[in-house]
Amino acid sequence: MAQPAPTAPQATAAATCQSYWPTPYPVCGAILDLYKSLGGPSSTLSYPKSSEAPAGDGIGTRQAFLGGTVYYSPTTGAYIE
């Protein structure tokens, strides 16, 4: 029997994330868009040092990079803190 196609959320999540070797942490969504626009690992942010996680404000998320932290919320978009 044929395997069912992946659901949309799984396909979307995989399509909007990228990993940067040698770190195991994916960069996703709006944070990925900002990261790429700045030059990715060649930028001042360098490589990710954590996964994206809740920001603690109940609204946004944060991801730490070797050269800084990026905050994202639907209201502000992604920006370097």
N, CA, C and O atoms as a Tinker XYZ file with bonds, in Angstrom:
   324  protein
     1  N      0.842000   -1.178000    0.000000    73     2
     2  CA     0.000000    0.000000    0.000000    64     1     3
     3  C      0.891000    1.246000    0.000000    63     2     4     5
     4  O      1.916000    1.278000    0.681000    81     3
     5  N      0.510000    2.246000   -0.745000    73     3     6
     6  CA     1.299000    3.474000   -0.860000    64     5     7
     7  C      1.234000    4.274000    0.441000    63     6     8     9
     8  O      0.224000    4.273000    1.145000    81     7
     9  N      2.325000    4.944000    0.731000    73     7    10
    10  CA     2.384000    5.799000    1.915000    64     9    11
    11  C      1.623000    7.090000    1.639000    63    10    12    13
    12  O      1.688000    7.615000    0.527000    81    11
    13  N      0.897000    7.616000    2.643000    73    11    14
    14  CA     0.200000    8.886000    2.419000    64    13    15
    15  C      1.196000   10.034000    2.305000    63    14    16    17
    16  O      2.296000    9.968000    2.853000    81    15
    17  N      0.809000   11.067000    1.603000    73    15    18
    18  CA     1.656000   12.254000    1.466000    64    17    19
    19  C      1.756000   12.955000    2.813000    63    18    20    21
    20  O      0.821000   12.895000    3.612000    81    19
    21  N      2.887000   13.624000    3.077000    73    19    22
    22  CA     3.006000   14.351000    4.344000    64    21    23
    23  C      1.945000   15.437000    4.460000    63    22    24    25
    24  O      1.500000   15.997000    3.458000    81    23
    25  N      1.551000   15.725000    5.681000    73    23    26
    26  CA     0.570000   16.786000    5.887000    64    25    27
    27  C      1.223000   18.130000    5.610000    63    26    28    29
    28  O      2.448000   18.245000    5.643000    81    27
    29  N      0.434000   19.123000    5.343000    73    27    30
    30  CA     0.963000   20.448000    5.008000    64    29    31
    31  C      1.881000   21.021000    6.086000    63    30    32    33
    32  O      2.941000   21.540000    5.736000    81    31
    33  N      1.535000   20.959000    7.402000    73    31    34
    34  CA     2.437000   21.545000    8.396000    64    33    35
    35  C      3.831000   20.912000    8.383000    63    34    36    37
    36  O      4.824000   21.624000    8.529000    81    35
    37  N      3.924000   19.597000    8.214000    73    35    38
    38  CA     5.236000   18.958000    8.176000    64    37    39
    39  C      6.014000   19.401000    6.946000    63    38    40    41
    40  O      7.205000   19.697000    7.039000    81    39
    41  N      5.364000   19.449000    5.815000    73    39    42
    42  CA     6.037000   19.850000    4.585000    64    41    43
    43  C      6.488000   21.306000    4.685000    63    42    44    45
    44  O      7.590000   21.646000    4.256000    81    43
    45  N      5.644000   22.160000    5.246000    73    43    46
    46  CA     5.982000   23.580000    5.369000    64    45    47
    47  C      7.156000   23.772000    6.316000    63    46    48    49
    48  O      8.078000   24.529000    6.014000    81    47
    49  N      7.131000   23.093000    7.461000    73    47    50
    50  CA     8.213000   23.246000    8.438000    64    49    51
    51  C      9.547000   22.843000    7.823000    63    50    52    53
    52  O     10.545000   23.542000    7.995000    81    51
    53  N      9.571000   21.740000    7.120000    73    51    54
    54  CA    10.820000   21.281000    6.518000    64    53    55
    55  C     11.289000   22.243000    5.438000    63    54    56    57
    56  O     12.490000   22.453000    5.269000    81    55
    57  N     10.350000   22.827000    4.710000    73    55    58
    58  CA    10.704000   23.714000    3.608000    64    57    59
    59  C     11.201000   25.074000    4.083000    63    58    60    61
    60  O     11.874000   25.780000    3.333000    81    59
    61  N     10.877000   25.452000    5.322000    73    59    62
    62  CA    11.257000   26.776000    5.789000    64    61    63
    63  C     12.381000   26.738000    6.816000    63    62    64    65
    64  O     12.606000   27.725000    7.516000    81    63
    65  N     13.085000   25.626000    6.919000    73    63    66
    66  CA    14.212000   25.508000    7.844000    64    65    67
    67  C     15.473000   25.139000    7.083000    63    66    68    69
    68  O     15.415000   24.491000    6.037000    81    67
    69  N     16.607000   25.555000    7.614000    73    67    70
    70  CA    17.887000   25.206000    7.017000    64    69    71
    71  C     18.896000   25.010000    8.136000    63    70    72    73
    72  O     18.911000   25.760000    9.112000    81    71
    73  N     19.740000   23.996000    7.985000    73    71    74
    74  CA    20.813000   23.743000    8.949000    64    73    75
    75  C     22.131000   24.230000    8.370000    63    74    76    77
    76  O     22.338000   24.218000    7.157000    81    75
    77  N     23.010000   24.656000    9.255000    73    75    78
    78  CA    24.318000   25.168000    8.853000    64    77    79
    79  C     25.403000   24.390000    9.576000    63    78    80    81
    80  O     25.690000   24.640000   10.747000    81    79
    81  N     25.999000   23.448000    8.868000    73    79    82
    82  CA    27.065000   22.631000    9.430000    64    81    83
    83  C     28.210000   23.535000    9.838000    63    82    84    85
    84  O     28.519000   24.451000    9.076000    81    83
    85  N     28.857000   23.360000   10.960000    73    83    86
    86  CA    28.885000   22.185000   11.819000    64    85    87
    87  C     27.915000   22.225000   12.989000    63    86    88    89
    88  O     28.004000   21.360000   13.860000    81    87
    89  N     26.988000   23.184000   13.059000    73    87    90
    90  CA    26.063000   23.211000   14.189000    64    89    91
    91  C     24.837000   22.359000   13.898000    63    90    92    93
    92  O     24.436000   22.240000   12.740000    81    91
    93  N     24.237000   21.769000   14.912000    73    91    94
    94  CA    23.055000   20.933000   14.695000    64    93    95
    95  C     21.748000   21.713000   14.745000    63    94    96    97
    96  O     20.679000   21.108000   14.656000    81    95
    97  N     21.799000   23.044000   14.885000    73    95    98
    98  CA    20.597000   23.833000   15.120000    64    97    99
    99  C     20.018000   24.392000   13.826000    63    98   100   101
   100  O     20.698000   25.148000   13.131000    81    99
   101  N     18.779000   24.039000   13.485000    73    99   102
   102  CA    18.156000   24.594000   12.286000    64   101   103
   103  C     17.735000   26.041000   12.517000    63   102   104   105
   104  O     17.450000   26.446000   13.645000    81   103
   105  N     17.700000   26.807000   11.441000    73   103   106
   106  CA    17.208000   28.179000   11.461000    64   105   107
   107  C     15.959000   28.162000   10.584000    63   106   108   109
   108  O     15.983000   27.634000    9.473000    81   107
   109  N     14.861000   28.745000   11.089000    73   107   110
   110  CA    13.575000   28.587000   10.407000    64   109   111
   111  C     12.821000   29.899000   10.227000    63   110   112   113
   112  O     13.087000   30.890000   10.907000    81   111
   113  N     11.883000   29.878000    9.304000    73   111   114
   114  CA    10.902000   30.940000    9.126000    64   113   115
   115  C     11.479000   32.331000    8.930000    63   114   116   117
   116  O     12.425000   32.532000    8.167000    81   115
   117  N     10.884000   33.293000    9.641000    73   115   118
   118  CA    11.290000   34.693000    9.510000    64   117   119
   119  C     12.712000   34.915000   10.007000    63   118   120   121
   120  O     13.424000   35.778000    9.493000    81   119
   121  N     13.126000   34.144000   11.002000    73   119   122
   122  CA    14.513000   34.255000   11.474000    64   121   123
   123  C     15.461000   33.805000   10.374000    63   122   124   125
   124  O     16.504000   34.424000   10.163000    81   123
   125  N     15.110000   32.740000    9.676000    73   123   126
   126  CA    15.928000   32.282000    8.546000    64   125   127
   127  C     15.982000   33.350000    7.452000    63   126   128   129
   128  O     17.046000   33.609000    6.890000    81   127
   129  N     14.856000   33.961000    7.153000    73   127   130
   130  CA    14.830000   35.003000    6.117000    64   129   131
   131  C     15.788000   36.146000    6.473000    63   130   132   133
   132  O     16.563000   36.596000    5.629000    81   131
   133  N     15.731000   36.611000    7.724000    73   131   134
   134  CA    16.631000   37.676000    8.158000    64   133   135
   135  C     18.079000   37.209000    8.105000    63   134   136   137
   136  O     18.949000   37.918000    7.599000    81   135
   137  N     18.334000   36.014000    8.630000    73   135   138
   138  CA    19.687000   35.449000    8.670000    64   137   139
   139  C     20.291000   35.373000    7.269000    63   138   140   141
   140  O     21.437000   35.771000    7.056000    81   139
   141  N     19.514000   34.861000    6.323000    73   139   142
   142  CA    19.993000   34.770000    4.940000    64   141   143
   143  C     20.242000   36.154000    4.346000    63   142   144   145
   144  O     21.230000   36.354000    3.640000    81   143
   145  N     19.355000   37.113000    4.622000    73   143   146
   146  CA    19.510000   38.457000    4.057000    64   145   147
   147  C     20.768000   39.144000    4.579000    63   146   148   149
   148  O     21.333000   40.004000    3.903000    81   147
   149  N     21.203000   38.771000    5.768000    73   147   150
   150  CA    22.413000   39.349000    6.353000    64   149   151
   151  C     23.690000   38.640000    5.906000    63   150   152   153
   152  O     24.791000   39.141000    6.136000    81   151
   153  N     23.547000   37.476000    5.268000    73   151   154
   154  CA    24.710000   36.737000    4.801000    64   153   155
   155  C     24.915000   35.400000    5.475000    63   154   156   157
   156  O     25.952000   34.765000    5.282000    81   155
   157  N     23.937000   34.953000    6.273000    73   155   158
   158  CA    24.035000   33.644000    6.925000    64   157   159
   159  C     25.253000   33.554000    7.826000    63   158   160   161
   160  O     25.554000   34.497000    8.559000    81   159
   161  N     25.959000   32.428000    7.780000    73   159   162
   162  CA    27.112000   32.234000    8.664000    64   161   163
   163  C     28.250000   33.228000    8.406000    63   162   164   165
   164  O     29.116000   33.417000    9.260000    81   163
   165  N     28.247000   33.864000    7.221000    73   163   166
   166  CA    29.279000   34.861000    6.910000    64   165   167
   167  C     28.981000   36.214000    7.545000    63   166   168   169
   168  O     29.832000   37.104000    7.541000    81   167
   169  N     27.781000   36.370000    8.091000    73   167   170
   170  CA    27.390000   37.642000    8.710000    64   169   171
   171  C     27.988000   37.758000   10.111000    63   170   172   173
   172  O     28.651000   36.843000   10.598000    81   171
   173  N     27.740000   38.893000   10.739000    73   171   174
   174  CA    28.225000   39.086000   12.110000    64   173   175
   175  C     27.538000   38.147000   13.090000    63   174   176   177
   176  O     28.055000   37.913000   14.182000    81   175
   177  N     26.381000   37.603000   12.718000    73   175   178
   178  CA    25.720000   36.632000   13.597000    64   177   179
   179  C     26.498000   35.323000   13.665000    63   178   180   181
   180  O     26.473000   34.644000   14.691000    81   179
   181  N     27.184000   34.966000   12.597000    73   179   182
   182  CA    27.933000   33.712000   12.499000    64   181   183
   183  C     26.967000   32.522000   12.559000    63   182   184   185
   184  O     25.882000   32.588000   11.983000    81   183
   185  N     27.339000   31.447000   13.239000    73   183   186
   186  CA    26.541000   30.220000   13.272000    64   185   187
   187  C     25.545000   30.207000   14.423000    63   186   188   189
   188  O     25.780000   30.835000   15.456000    81   187
   189  N     24.411000   29.481000   14.249000    73   187   190
   190  CA    23.466000   29.356000   15.351000    64   189   191
   191  C     24.085000   28.567000   16.504000    63   190   192   193
   192  O     24.818000   27.602000   16.286000    81   191
   193  N     23.780000   28.990000   17.739000    73   191   194
   194  CA    24.282000   28.241000   18.901000    64   193   195
   195  C     23.148000   27.671000   19.741000    63   194   196   197
   196  O     23.388000   27.102000   20.805000    81   195
   197  N     21.911000   27.823000   19.266000    73   195   198
   198  CA    20.757000   27.198000   19.920000    64   197   199
   199  C     19.636000   27.073000   18.901000    63   198   200   201
   200  O     19.697000   27.640000   17.810000    81   199
   201  N     18.626000   26.329000   19.278000    73   199   202
   202  CA    17.412000   26.255000   18.475000    64   201   203
   203  C     16.530000   27.445000   18.807000    63   202   204   205
   204  O     16.725000   28.103000   19.829000    81   203
   205  N     15.569000   27.719000   17.955000    73   203   206
   206  CA    14.582000   28.753000   18.231000    64   205   207
   207  C     13.751000   28.297000   19.432000    63   206   208   209
   208  O     13.369000   27.130000   19.518000    81   207
   209  N     13.475000   29.213000   20.351000    73   207   210
   210  CA    12.746000   28.876000   21.574000    64   209   211
   211  C     11.822000   30.031000   21.960000    63   210   212   213
   212  O     12.030000   31.161000   21.519000    81   211
   213  N     10.808000   29.757000   22.778000    73   211   214
   214  CA     9.934000   30.838000   23.237000    64   213   215
   215  C     10.749000   31.946000   23.902000    63   214   216   217
   216  O     11.719000   31.681000   24.611000    81   215
   217  N     10.337000   33.196000   23.661000    73   215   218
   218  CA    11.081000   34.345000   24.162000    64   217   219
   219  C     10.812000   34.643000   25.629000    63   218   220   221
   220  O     11.550000   35.414000   26.242000    81   219
   221  N      9.786000   34.059000   26.199000    73   219   222
   222  CA     9.470000   34.330000   27.588000    64   221   223
   223  C      8.460000   35.440000   27.766000    63   222   224   225
   224  O      8.009000   35.696000   28.882000    81   223
   225  N      8.095000   36.110000   26.671000    73   223   226
   226  CA     7.098000   37.170000   26.743000    64   225   227
   227  C      5.709000   36.673000   26.363000    63   226   228   229
   228  O      4.748000   37.442000   26.359000    81   227
   229  N      5.607000   35.378000   26.041000    73   227   230
   230  CA     4.341000   34.789000   25.648000    64   229   231
   231  C      3.915000   35.122000   24.228000    63   230   232   233
   232  O      2.822000   34.753000   23.798000    81   231
   233  N      4.783000   35.823000   23.498000    73   231   234
   234  CA     4.431000   36.249000   22.144000    64   233   235
   235  C      5.440000   35.742000   21.119000    63   234   236   237
   236  O      5.071000   35.063000   20.160000    81   235
   237  N      6.703000   36.069000   21.323000    73   235   238
   238  CA     7.722000   35.815000   20.310000    64   237   239
   239  C      8.615000   34.631000   20.602000    63   238   240   241
   240  O      8.422000   33.876000   21.554000    81   239
   241  N      9.611000   34.508000   19.726000    73   239   242
   242  CA    10.644000   33.485000   19.874000    64   241   243
   243  C     12.005000   34.148000   19.713000    63   242   244   245
   244  O     12.126000   35.244000   19.164000    81   243
   245  N     13.029000   33.448000   20.210000    73   243   246
   246  CA    14.412000   33.923000   20.079000    64   245   247
   247  C     15.276000   32.763000   19.605000    63   246   248   249
   248  O     14.995000   31.593000   19.864000    81   247
   249  N     16.336000   33.137000   18.901000    73   247   250
   250  CA    17.363000   32.167000   18.549000    64   249   251
   251  C     18.709000   32.827000   18.747000    63   250   252   253
   252  O     18.951000   33.932000   18.261000    81   251
   253  N     19.589000   32.137000   19.471000    73   251   254
   254  CA    20.928000   32.658000   19.747000    64   253   255
   255  C     21.899000   32.202000   18.663000    63   254   256   257
   256  O     21.862000   31.059000   18.207000    81   255
   257  N     22.757000   33.119000   18.269000    73   255   258
   258  CA    23.830000   32.865000   17.315000    64   257   259
   259  C     25.132000   33.241000   18.008000    63   258   260   261
   260  O     25.111000   33.921000   19.033000    81   259
   261  N     26.242000   32.815000   17.472000    73   259   262
   262  CA    27.531000   33.135000   18.086000    64   261   263
   263  C     27.744000   34.642000   18.198000    63   262   264   265
   264  O     28.420000   35.102000   19.118000    81   263
   265  N     27.172000   35.419000   17.269000    73   263   266
   266  CA    27.380000   36.861000   17.262000    64   265   267
   267  C     26.197000   37.689000   17.713000    63   266   268   269
   268  O     26.220000   38.909000   17.548000    81   267
   269  N     25.167000   37.087000   18.271000    73   267   270
   270  CA    24.015000   37.851000   18.732000    64   269   271
   271  C     22.768000   37.001000   18.797000    63   270   272   273
   272  O     22.812000   35.792000   18.568000    81   271
   273  N     21.647000   37.643000   19.111000    73   271   274
   274  CA    20.368000   36.951000   19.246000    64   273   275
   275  C     19.347000   37.610000   18.339000    63   274   276   277
   276  O     19.316000   38.833000   18.205000    81   275
   277  N     18.510000   36.787000   17.715000    73   275   278
   278  CA    17.434000   37.291000   16.871000    64   277   279
   279  C     16.115000   37.015000   17.576000    63   278   280   281
   280  O     15.865000   35.905000   18.047000    81   279
   281  N     15.277000   38.041000   17.641000    73   279   282
   282  CA    13.933000   37.945000   18.215000    64   281   283
   283  C     12.933000   38.010000   17.077000    63   282   284   285
   284  O     13.135000   38.734000   16.102000    81   283
   285  N     11.838000   37.240000   17.205000    73   283   286
   286  CA    10.759000   37.296000   16.221000    64   285   287
   287  C      9.417000   37.314000   16.934000    63   286   288   289
   288  O      9.208000   36.576000   17.897000    81   287
   289  N      8.514000   38.156000   16.461000    73   287   290
   290  CA     7.098000   38.089000   16.835000    64   289   291
   291  C      6.297000   38.476000   15.602000    63   290   292   293
   292  O      6.812000   39.154000   14.712000    81   291
   293  N      5.042000   38.051000   15.543000    73   291   294
   294  CA     4.224000   38.423000   14.390000    64   293   295
   295  C      4.051000   39.935000   14.249000    63   294   296   297
   296  O      3.840000   40.434000   13.143000    81   295
   297  N      4.138000   40.652000   15.341000    73   295   298
   298  CA     3.964000   42.106000   15.321000    64   297   299
   299  C      5.206000   42.828000   14.807000    63   298   300   301
   300  O      5.100000   43.745000   13.993000    81   299
   301  N      6.386000   42.416000   15.282000    73   299   302
   302  CA     7.620000   43.130000   14.939000    64   301   303
   303  C      8.381000   42.525000   13.783000    63   302   304   305
   304  O      9.199000   43.204000   13.163000    81   303
   305  N      8.130000   41.259000   13.477000    73   303   306
   306  CA     8.972000   40.546000   12.526000    64   305   307
   307  C     10.271000   40.149000   13.225000    63   306   308   309
   308  O     10.359000   40.216000   14.451000    81   307
   309  N     11.263000   39.742000   12.467000    73   307   310
   310  CA    12.545000   39.315000   13.026000    64   309   311
   311  C     13.532000   40.472000   13.040000    63   310   312   313
   312  O     13.624000   41.239000   12.082000    81   311
   313  N     14.269000   40.585000   14.142000    73   311   314
   314  CA    15.311000   41.610000   14.239000    64   313   315
   315  C     16.380000   41.175000   15.219000    63   314   316   317
   316  O     16.132000   40.351000   16.099000    81   315
   317  N     17.577000   41.734000   15.063000    73   315   318
   318  CA    18.685000   41.432000   15.972000    64   317   319
   319  C     18.494000   42.240000   17.237000    63   318   320   321
   320  O     18.274000   43.451000   17.186000    81   319
   321  N     18.577000   41.571000   18.368000    73   319   322
   322  CA    18.441000   42.275000   19.652000    64   321   323
   323  C     19.745000   42.908000   20.042000    63   322   324
   324  O     19.832000   43.546000   21.091000    81   323
